[in-house]
Amino acid sequence: MVDETIWEVCNNNIPVYADGDQDSIAVDFHIQPLIDCPVLSVDLSTPLLRRCFFNTYIVNYCNTGTIEANNAYVEIELDEHMSYNNSSIPLSSQNGNTLVFDIGTIPYNTCETFSFGVYLSCDADLGDAICTEATIYPNDPCETPSSEWDKSSAVVDGYCQSDEFVILTITNAGEDMDEPQEWRLYENGVLVDQGTYQLLANETETFTIPANGSTWQLQADQHPLHPGNSNPNAIIEDCGTDGGGNSAQGFVLIFPQDDADPFVAIDCQEVIGAWDPNDKAALPVGYGAPHYIEANTDLDYKIRFQNTGTDTAFNIIVRDTLSGLLDITTLRPGASSFPYNLSIEEENILVFRFNNIMLPDSNVNEAASHGFLKFKISQMPDLADDNVIENSAAIYFDFNKPVITNTVMHTIGQDFILHTEVVFDQSVKLSVAPNPMLSHSEFRLSKSFNNLRIELYDSVGRLVSEQISNEGNRLVLQRNKLPQGLYFYKLFSGNEAIANGKILMK
């Protein structure tokens, strides 16, 4: 798992000797640096988040570069419901909910950990998503950026203004943009608007949305040659309420966070009450029941375990058989509650050995009876739609039979956020295809209706088309000369509403 952009394998001849008693031989191949550059990575997590309690985060950081990193530090951005309590290393500075920990010099090929404790306010509701972000510095790229990059750099941010408005912004923190880039706005995981932006240096575009209890997310594309893997986005949850006094939950974890670069880690967890103490989870969660994600989306897996027995667990082993649709050469171990030894068996089985962990049982010390480990991994390149990635793990407590976790599932897809038909009669099935559409789309119902009619609205709510059908259970929507973009439809039988949804015209 060598970064070939900064390391190369030496070309020395290596003699190998074998006798008749050996069926395999391990050979170490030496590598040498191509450039002098530190490469820093960071990760963080906590086993679970409980409101009205103190919670402990573990931060893991590494230097996988070719030289030591000097004057390194980690910046932690806490959720608004959190307050800092303590840490295993000195806190260098604090500005509101931003914490800074000076690390100093990090030798190359070195990983270390530290922990910090926070109190999660009782104001956090069950089901709320709490996000904590870590960034390690210095994080300048080792490779020289392309000369064709316009040196623009998008930053997306947002906040809830007095429970009355959701404020989302795109700021160009770099130089003037040479060409427009796309933005997308989601409400409760559904694409509701999209467009382009082109900003001068330090210019900001602001989106002001009436607070209605929905979860709002804004994504913005970087310049295609922007260095790194930045995915600028911001998510605002629990701002205002709908007409019934409720707010939406469960949408923050659907899409990837902006932490594809190794020097950034964003840990989002929902506040929970009861939980399964031995489980496996993944971020992003994915969209809908099939847990749709796009091809080439990296996955962050976390395995949690708890000693619920009646005695101390001396050794714990976690065996995770990876799906063949995941690329094991991209494995990046992350934060963990305890040190472990990692080995790989049969090419795709990860074995985490927590030797002498001495994990107390929950009857003696409930808070200390929990543990976890994390890792990030990429898919095999360019997987086809409808491929399903499934994973579960086996947890061995000393010599007991293994505890098998739940199975985590993801389905590869595209344009899945548009499949949002809402049919008011649950006994009726509706299919819309193709969506996105080019020239036309067919609306087919599982039973017949009289006088089918469809109304089509643009993204600002203007009626742009109205079409009818006398076929009973089928209506073909013609695009005519409508421009590309996102549209909203309402399907009627006479004046009775049957369904509504969204359709994208390419």
PyMOL commands that set and color helices and strands:
alter all, ss='L'
color gray80, all
select helices_A, chain A and resi 367-369+416-418
alter helices_A, ss='H'
color red, helices_A
select strands_A, chain A and resi 7-9+31-33+40-45+53-63+69-77+82-87+93-95+98-106+110-120+129-137+154-161+165-172+181-187+190-197+204-210+216-220+233-236+264-270+279-283+292-293+299-306+316-321+326-336+341-345+349-354+370-379+388-391+393-397+403-404+408-412+422-423+430-433+440-445+452-457+463-469+474-478+485-493+496-505
alter strands_A, ss='S'
color yellow, strands_A
deselect
rebuild
show_as cartoon
